[in-house]
Amino acid sequence: MKKRIVIKLSGQVFSMDQTKLLKDYATFFVKKSKTHQPIIVAGGGKIARYFISHARSSGADESTLDELGIEISRLNAKLLIYALKGKAYPHPPTTLTEVKNAVDSGLIVVAGGLHPGQSTNGTAALIAEKVKAVEFLNATDVDGVYDSDPNKNKKAKKFARIDIKDLRTLLVREDSMAGGYDLMDIVALKVIERSKIKTRIIKADIKTIENAMKGLHVGTEIVL
């Protein structure tokens, strides 16, 4: 059986100006599917944040906003499924049971969010647990975990490895409203910890993901 690897793919990959990039990702995942079974979780990105912001201004509650974000992430997942053509399971699974059945097909699987109150990072961790993935790669907008926001602090220090307890302390300060949690969320950390899932936070970049799949040290490794 091929090694199952779960990759949470940043929503920025699905931006309207990134159509060529999405095709490049599809080509890459098809190539890697010869040795691994990629299980990809699409983030919502700017489009989800746009819809959530609009709906919030109209008075929608947070669980409704979460559902809106899930819908967008599933649309993003469909874009990648279309680019993968016949190599992918034909639609985004909507429950963990359906994820397991899709993965058992042996095809590349692309999902979006599953449940309100969970980020796509939390969803990806649960999927990694469910399908017994060898690794969870969180491919995000930043190239790892820093001791402070690198966009605001030029002297921010990047961790090559970080203990899960230290990461949890850093994340307590993060925003948990719908459309938030870019890096990782508490739900994801709990799942990673209880099932001892090998996890790495990396930049959403094809070469970086490939190097991570080869076992090279990129991004930040979460130490359990």
C-alpha positions in Angstrom: 0.0 0.0 0.0 1.2 3.5 -0.8 2.2 5.8 2.0 -0.7 8.1 2.8 0.2 11.7 3.3 -2.2 14.5 4.3 -1.4 18.0 2.9 -3.4 21.0 4.1 -3.0 23.4 1.1 -3.3 27.1 1.8 -6.3 28.9 0.3 -4.0 31.3 -1.5 -3.2 28.5 -4.0 -6.8 28.8 -5.2 -6.9 32.5 -5.8 -8.4 33.7 -9.1 -5.0 34.8 -10.5 -3.4 31.3 -9.8 -4.9 29.1 -12.4 -1.5 28.0 -13.8 -0.3 27.3 -10.3 -3.2 25.0 -9.6 -2.5 23.1 -12.8 1.2 22.8 -11.6 0.0 21.4 -8.3 -2.1 18.9 -10.1 0.8 17.7 -12.2 3.0 17.5 -9.1 0.4 15.5 -7.1 -0.1 13.1 -10.0 3.7 12.5 -10.2 3.9 11.9 -6.4 0.9 9.6 -6.5 3.3 6.9 -7.9 4.9 6.5 -4.5 2.4 8.2 -2.1 -1.3 8.7 -1.8 -1.9 12.4 -1.4 -4.9 13.4 0.6 -5.3 17.2 0.2 -7.4 19.5 2.3 -8.1 22.8 0.6 -8.2 26.0 2.6 -10.7 28.7 2.0 -8.3 31.6 1.5 -9.2 35.2 0.6 -12.4 34.2 -1.1 -13.7 32.6 2.1 -12.6 35.6 4.2 -14.4 37.9 1.7 -17.7 36.0 2.0 -17.4 35.6 5.8 -16.7 39.3 6.2 -19.8 40.2 4.1 -22.0 37.8 6.0 -20.7 38.9 9.4 -21.5 42.5 8.5 -25.1 41.4 7.8 -25.3 39.8 11.3 -24.7 36.1 10.6 -23.6 34.1 13.6 -20.2 32.4 13.9 -21.4 28.8 13.2 -23.2 30.1 10.0 -20.0 31.8 9.0 -18.1 28.6 9.6 -20.5 26.8 7.3 -19.9 29.5 4.6 -16.2 28.9 4.9 -16.6 25.2 4.5 -18.7 25.7 1.3 -15.9 27.8 -0.2 -13.2 25.4 0.8 -15.2 22.6 -0.9 -15.4 24.7 -4.1 -11.7 25.2 -4.0 -11.3 21.4 -3.6 -13.4 20.9 -6.7 -11.1 23.2 -8.7 -8.2 20.9 -7.9 -10.2 17.8 -8.5 -11.1 19.1 -12.0 -7.4 19.9 -12.6 -6.4 16.3 -11.5 -9.0 14.9 -13.9 -9.4 11.1 -13.6 -6.6 10.7 -11.0 -8.8 12.1 -8.2 -11.8 10.9 -6.2 -14.6 12.7 -8.1 -16.0 15.0 -5.3 -14.9 16.4 -2.0 -15.9 14.0 0.9 -18.1 15.7 3.5 -17.7 13.4 6.5 -14.8 11.5 8.0 -16.4 8.2 7.0 -16.7 9.4 3.4 -13.0 10.5 3.6 -12.0 7.0 4.6 -14.1 5.4 1.8 -12.6 7.8 -0.7 -9.0 7.1 0.5 -9.7 3.3 0.2 -10.3 3.9 -3.5 -6.6 4.5 -3.9 -7.2 7.7 -5.8 -5.9 11.2 -4.9 -8.5 12.7 -2.5 -9.2 16.4 -2.2 -11.5 17.6 0.6 -12.5 20.9 2.0 -13.8 21.6 5.6 -16.0 19.1 7.4 -17.5 20.6 10.5 -18.3 24.1 11.8 -16.0 25.1 14.6 -13.0 23.4 13.0 -10.4 25.1 10.8 -9.2 23.2 7.7 -6.0 22.5 9.8 -8.2 20.7 12.4 -9.9 18.9 9.6 -6.6 17.8 8.1 -5.3 16.5 11.4 -8.5 14.5 11.9 -8.3 13.0 8.4 -4.6 12.1 9.0 -5.7 10.3 12.2 -8.6 8.6 10.4 -6.6 7.2 7.5 -3.5 6.5 9.5 -1.3 8.9 7.4 2.4 8.7 7.7 2.7 12.5 7.9 0.6 15.7 8.0 2.1 18.6 6.1 0.5 21.9 6.8 1.4 24.0 3.8 0.5 27.6 4.7 1.3 31.2 3.9 4.4 31.3 6.1 7.5 29.0 5.9 7.3 27.8 9.5 6.6 28.8 13.1 8.1 32.0 14.4 8.4 33.4 17.9 6.4 36.4 16.7 4.7 37.6 13.6 7.4 37.8 10.9 5.3 40.2 8.9 5.4 42.7 11.7 8.8 41.8 13.3 11.8 41.6 11.0 13.8 40.0 13.8 11.3 37.2 14.4 13.0 33.9 15.0 12.0 30.8 13.1 11.9 27.5 14.8 13.4 24.5 13.0 11.6 22.3 15.6 9.0 23.3 18.3 7.6 21.3 21.2 3.8 20.9 20.8 3.3 22.5 24.3 5.3 25.6 23.3 3.3 25.8 20.1 0.0 25.6 22.0 1.2 28.5 24.2 1.9 30.6 21.1 -1.5 29.7 19.6 -3.5 30.7 22.7 -3.0 34.2 21.5 -4.5 33.4 18.0 -7.9 34.5 16.8 -10.5 31.6 16.7 -13.2 33.4 14.8 -14.5 32.1 11.5 -11.9 32.8 8.7 -9.0 32.8 11.2 -6.5 30.2 12.3 -3.9 30.4 9.4 -1.1 28.6 11.2 -2.6 25.8 13.3 -5.5 25.5 15.8 -6.0 23.9 19.2 -8.2 21.1 17.8 -5.5 20.2 15.3 -2.9 20.1 18.1 -5.0 17.9 20.3 -5.5 15.4 17.5 -1.8 15.5 16.5 -0.8 14.9 20.1 -3.2 12.1 21.0 -2.4 10.1 17.8 1.3 11.1 17.6 1.0 12.3 14.0 4.3 13.3 12.4 3.6 17.0 11.5 5.5 19.7 9.8 4.4 23.4 9.1 5.8 24.5 5.7 5.5 27.1 3.0 2.8 26.4 0.4 5.3 25.9 -2.4 5.6 22.9 -4.7 9.3 22.4 -4.3 9.1 22.8 -0.5 6.2 20.2 -0.3 8.3 17.8 -2.5 11.3 18.2 -0.2 9.2 17.6 2.8 7.8 14.4 1.2 11.4 13.3 0.6 12.1 13.6 4.3 14.3 16.7 4.0 14.2 19.3 6.8 12.0 22.2 5.7 9.7 24.5 7.7 9.1 23.7 11.3 8.7 20.2 12.7 6.3 19.8 15.7 8.0 17.7 18.4 5.6 15.4 20.3 
